[in-house]
Amino acid sequence: MAKEMDVTAKLAGGMRFDVETGSGATIRLDMARGEGGEGAGAQPMEMLLVGLAGCAGMSNLLILRNRKQDVRDYEIHIHGTRAGSHPQVFTEITVEHVITGKEIKPEVVERAILLTEQKFCGASVMLEKTARISHTYRIVAVE
């Protein structure tokens, strides 16, 4: 069954747009200073990386919790490199997962990342059409 989503973007002045999502969140977008904007919001291409971070993080966390991993904290650091000419798509993306917890099993983390990357994270699957995405992880053990 198809899943539909809607967003509405309204000009808020200059190059800024306030975007309201169908789920009720409001996000301010703007262009960077020196590119015609004031830097008063996230840049649209940054939001693609935000989507990847959220999609991968939520998918991984769900898998890790289902596999009874005691995750206490989770950070995702993403770096994207864009092409030099228009449409300036992402060509390289690195994703670092920093998972803090008690007795986290590396093999479970590796499997979760693989499943997320290949099956459960639509943002990852779409971005892979133009970018080489590499994932790394680090486990921080706590008692």
Secondary structure, DSSP 8 states (H G I E B T S, - for coil): ------EEEEEEETTEEEEEETTS-EEEE---BTTTB-S-SB-HHHHHHHHHHHHHHHHHHHHHHHTT-EEEEEEEEEEEEE-SSTT--EEEEEEEEEEEEES--HHHHHHHHHHIIIII-HHHHHHTTTSEEEEEEEEEE--
